[in-house]
Amino acid sequence: MNILKVINNKKNVLLNDNQTCAFLKHRLTFSGTGEIPYIGSSATPDWKYRISQFQSYNVRAKGTKSSTALITIPVTHRDPDEYYIYSVASASPIEMVSTGELMAVDTAIGLKKPLFICRIYVPYTTDIGSILRGLEIYVYSNKISKSETYGMEVFNEKGKPVFNSANYYIRAKDTCFKQYRETDTTSDKFKESHTYEVTKLGLTVVNAVPGQYVGFDGNVVYAYPSAGLPPNFFRPTKFSGTLQYIVSELDQHKHFPESVDLAEI
């Protein structure tokens, strides 16, 4: 039974007491200063905070060179039943962005721990720091981080808070979910471009077909096949044949405190 239900003018349920929200926990920014070391593109990430760079070729067009930044941040301040959602914003065009987590070895104790990874491709530059200074990563959590004595709270049937108006939460503007068929084998089938009406765009890439990149420039999000792959490279299956991403409005987060070069999340 729903004690509270909020419905918009399209009759879509926005929130009820059986749901929870994704609340903003960190707003990560980067100073982009100091030496940013070069690494090999296939290097195994360590469980430590690090920003490194390397170069990629034939990303959007054959014969072109791109700069790549790799950001790794240890995940240490998270409860066992807590999960994160990541959204990326940039003042510069991003040819490709991917975010996620993997288990990396903490060499101090020899055990694997969760590590956040963000990889971006941008048009070639000799100053990757200038790109980082315009990059923001928004870390959302399913756990409410703030409780005030005013505002509105929503509780589920167990009395657990699932919404608190004092928190900043993700504002999804739109989603993209495209299921490719096994007959979609030519590279032109994997091109997409959509323009969104947002003041400040945040992009969460959930999934892409192997060999397909997702990037954005201003309010335009595009997906495309790597120019370095042969035209008949793609062999989508029901397990690997989906493109999924979330576009969110970030302008309402402009007053949320920044965490510059935060070494743990």
VEXZAVO-622480 format. One line per 8 residues: number of its first residue (from 1); their letters; for each residue y, z, x of C-alpha. Coordinates in nm, 2 decimals. Example, Ala and Ser with C-alpha at 12.3 -4.5 7.8 and 13.67 -1.06 7.14 Angstrom:
BEGIN
1 = AS = -0.45 0.78 1.23; -0.11 0.71 1.37 $
***
This chain:
BEGIN
1 = MNILKVIN = 0.00 0.00 0.00; 0.34 -0.09 0.13; 0.61 0.18 0.09; 0.87 -0.04 0.24; 0.89 -0.42 0.25; 1.18 -0.63 0.36; 1.19 -1.00 0.24; 1.43 -1.27 0.33 $
9 = NKKNVLLN = 1.57 -1.54 0.10; 1.27 -1.76 0.18; 1.03 -1.50 0.04; 0.90 -1.43 0.39; 0.80 -1.07 0.47; 1.01 -0.96 0.77; 0.88 -0.60 0.80; 0.65 -0.37 0.61 $
17 = DNQTCAFL = 0.49 -0.04 0.69; 0.16 -0.21 0.80; 0.34 -0.39 1.09; 0.51 -0.29 1.41; 0.79 -0.45 1.61; 0.84 -0.54 1.97; 1.12 -0.32 2.11; 1.33 -0.40 2.42 $
25 = KHRLTFSG = 1.23 -0.17 2.71; 1.38 -0.34 3.01; 1.64 -0.61 3.07; 1.56 -0.73 3.42; 1.82 -0.91 3.64; 1.82 -1.00 4.00; 2.08 -0.97 4.28; 1.94 -1.29 4.46 $
33 = TGEIPYIG = 2.06 -1.15 4.79; 1.89 -1.12 5.12; 1.62 -1.34 5.27; 1.37 -1.48 5.02; 1.06 -1.56 5.22; 0.86 -1.88 5.18; 0.49 -1.85 5.09; 0.21 -2.09 5.02 $
41 = SSATPDWK = 0.17 -2.21 4.66; -0.19 -2.08 4.65; -0.11 -1.73 4.81; -0.28 -1.44 4.63; -0.01 -1.19 4.50; -0.01 -0.83 4.62; 0.05 -0.54 4.40; 0.41 -0.49 4.50 $
49 = YRISQFQS = 0.76 -0.59 4.40; 0.84 -0.92 4.57; 1.04 -1.23 4.53; 0.93 -1.53 4.72; 0.97 -1.91 4.71; 0.80 -2.23 4.79; 0.85 -2.60 4.71; 0.67 -2.82 4.46 $
57 = YNVRAKGT = 0.65 -3.19 4.43; 0.61 -3.45 4.14; 0.69 -3.19 3.87; 0.91 -3.39 3.63; 0.90 -3.73 3.81; 0.71 -3.88 4.09; 0.88 -3.85 4.43; 1.09 -3.55 4.33 $
65 = KSSTALIT = 1.10 -3.20 4.49; 1.15 -2.88 4.31; 1.22 -2.52 4.42; 0.98 -2.25 4.29; 1.05 -1.88 4.27; 0.77 -1.63 4.23; 0.85 -1.28 4.10; 0.59 -1.00 4.10 $
73 = IPVTHRDP = 0.65 -0.65 3.96; 0.39 -0.37 3.94; 0.33 -0.24 3.59; 0.32 0.14 3.62; 0.53 0.28 3.33; 0.31 0.18 3.04; 0.08 0.39 2.82; -0.29 0.29 2.78 $
81 = DEYYIYSV = -0.23 0.16 2.42; 0.10 -0.01 2.51; 0.15 -0.38 2.56; 0.44 -0.59 2.68; 0.59 -0.92 2.57; 0.81 -1.11 2.81; 1.11 -1.34 2.73; 1.30 -1.54 2.99 $
89 = ASASPIEM = 1.67 -1.65 2.99; 1.85 -1.86 3.25; 2.20 -1.98 3.31; 2.05 -2.28 3.50; 1.80 -2.54 3.38; 1.44 -2.44 3.42; 1.18 -2.71 3.47; 0.89 -2.48 3.42 $
97 = VSTGELMA = 0.85 -2.11 3.34; 0.54 -1.90 3.30; 0.50 -1.52 3.26; 0.19 -1.31 3.25; -0.01 -1.04 3.41; -0.31 -1.02 3.64; -0.50 -0.74 3.82; -0.39 -0.72 4.19 $
105 = VDTAIGLK = -0.51 -0.48 4.46; -0.30 -0.18 4.54; -0.37 -0.18 4.92; -0.27 0.19 4.94; -0.58 0.30 4.74; -0.79 -0.01 4.73; -0.79 -0.04 4.35; -0.67 -0.31 4.11 $
113 = KPLFICRI = -0.37 -0.25 3.89; -0.17 -0.47 3.65; 0.09 -0.69 3.80; 0.36 -0.88 3.62; 0.41 -1.24 3.74; 0.69 -1.48 3.66; 0.70 -1.83 3.81; 0.98 -2.07 3.76 $
121 = YVPYTTDI = 1.04 -2.43 3.88; 1.40 -2.55 3.91; 1.56 -2.87 4.05; 1.56 -2.85 4.43; 1.81 -2.62 4.58; 1.86 -2.47 4.92; 1.99 -2.15 4.76; 1.72 -2.01 4.52 $
129 = GSILRGLE = 1.92 -1.69 4.51; 2.19 -1.86 4.30; 1.92 -1.94 4.04; 1.79 -1.58 4.04; 2.14 -1.44 3.98; 2.15 -1.63 3.65; 1.79 -1.53 3.55; 1.71 -1.25 3.30 $
137 = IYVYSNKI = 1.37 -1.12 3.20; 1.34 -0.92 2.88; 1.05 -0.68 2.86; 0.95 -0.58 2.50; 0.71 -0.31 2.41; 0.51 -0.21 2.10; 0.62 0.15 2.16; 0.94 0.29 2.02 $
145 = SKSETYGM = 1.14 0.41 2.31; 1.44 0.58 2.13; 1.47 0.80 1.83; 1.80 0.91 1.69; 1.91 1.15 1.42; 2.07 0.86 1.23; 1.98 0.51 1.12; 1.65 0.40 0.96 $
153 = EVFNEKGK = 1.29 0.46 1.05; 0.98 0.31 0.90; 0.65 0.50 0.92; 0.29 0.38 0.85; 0.04 0.55 0.64; -0.05 0.78 0.93; 0.31 0.89 0.98; 0.35 0.69 1.30 $
161 = PVFNSANY = 0.69 0.53 1.34; 0.67 0.15 1.35; 1.04 0.08 1.34; 1.36 0.25 1.44; 1.70 0.09 1.39; 1.84 0.27 1.70; 1.62 0.04 1.92; 1.68 -0.32 2.02 $
169 = YIRAKDTC = 1.39 -0.54 1.91; 1.29 -0.90 1.95; 1.45 -1.15 1.72; 1.22 -1.44 1.70; 1.42 -1.76 1.60; 1.12 -1.99 1.59; 0.77 -2.05 1.71; 0.59 -2.36 1.83 $
177 = FKQYRETD = 0.21 -2.39 1.78; 0.05 -2.73 1.84; -0.32 -2.79 1.85; -0.42 -3.10 2.04; -0.73 -3.29 1.95; -1.00 -3.41 2.18; -0.88 -3.76 2.13; -0.54 -3.67 2.28 $
185 = TTSDKFKE = -0.62 -3.78 2.64; -0.31 -3.97 2.75; -0.02 -3.79 2.91; 0.24 -3.91 2.66; 0.07 -3.70 2.39; 0.17 -3.38 2.56; 0.55 -3.44 2.55; 0.76 -3.22 2.32 $
193 = SHTYEVTK = 1.14 -3.15 2.29; 1.31 -2.92 2.04; 1.67 -2.80 2.00; 1.73 -2.45 1.86; 2.04 -2.30 1.71; 2.09 -1.99 1.91; 2.37 -1.83 2.11; 2.15 -1.72 2.39 $
201 = LGLTVVNA = 1.80 -1.86 2.41; 1.50 -1.66 2.52; 1.16 -1.83 2.58; 0.82 -1.67 2.57; 0.55 -1.91 2.68; 0.21 -1.80 2.53; 0.00 -2.10 2.62; 0.01 -2.46 2.74 $
209 = VPGQYVGF = -0.26 -2.71 2.82; -0.36 -2.72 3.19; -0.13 -2.97 3.36; 0.14 -2.93 3.09; 0.47 -2.75 3.18; 0.72 -2.58 2.95; 1.08 -2.55 3.05; 1.43 -2.52 2.89 $
217 = DGNVVYAY = 1.79 -2.63 2.94; 2.05 -2.45 2.73; 1.92 -2.46 2.37; 1.66 -2.73 2.44; 1.29 -2.64 2.50; 1.07 -2.91 2.63; 0.70 -2.95 2.72; 0.57 -3.24 2.94 $
225 = PSAGLPPN = 0.28 -3.33 3.16; 0.31 -3.29 3.54; 0.42 -3.62 3.69; 0.17 -3.57 3.97; -0.13 -3.60 3.74; -0.31 -3.93 3.65; -0.24 -4.05 3.29; -0.59 -3.98 3.18 $
233 = FFRPTKFS = -0.61 -3.63 3.33; -0.61 -3.44 3.00; -0.93 -3.34 2.83; -0.82 -3.08 2.57; -1.08 -2.86 2.40; -1.06 -2.61 2.11; -1.02 -2.34 2.38; -0.76 -2.50 2.60 $
241 = GTLQYIVS = -0.59 -2.75 2.37; -0.29 -2.55 2.24; 0.08 -2.53 2.31; 0.24 -2.20 2.20; 0.57 -2.05 2.26; 0.83 -1.82 2.09; 1.21 -1.88 2.09; 1.42 -1.57 2.04 $
249 = ELDQHKHF = 1.79 -1.49 2.01; 1.91 -1.27 2.29; 2.28 -1.25 2.23; 2.24 -0.92 2.04; 2.10 -0.76 2.36; 2.42 -0.81 2.57; 2.50 -0.44 2.55; 2.16 -0.33 2.66 $
257 = PESVDLAE = 2.18 -0.18 3.02; 2.07 -0.41 3.30; 1.81 -0.31 3.56; 1.89 -0.50 3.88; 1.59 -0.56 4.11; 1.38 -0.31 3.93; 1.07 -0.25 4.14; 0.84 -0.12 3.86 $
265 = I = 0.81 -0.17 3.49 $
***
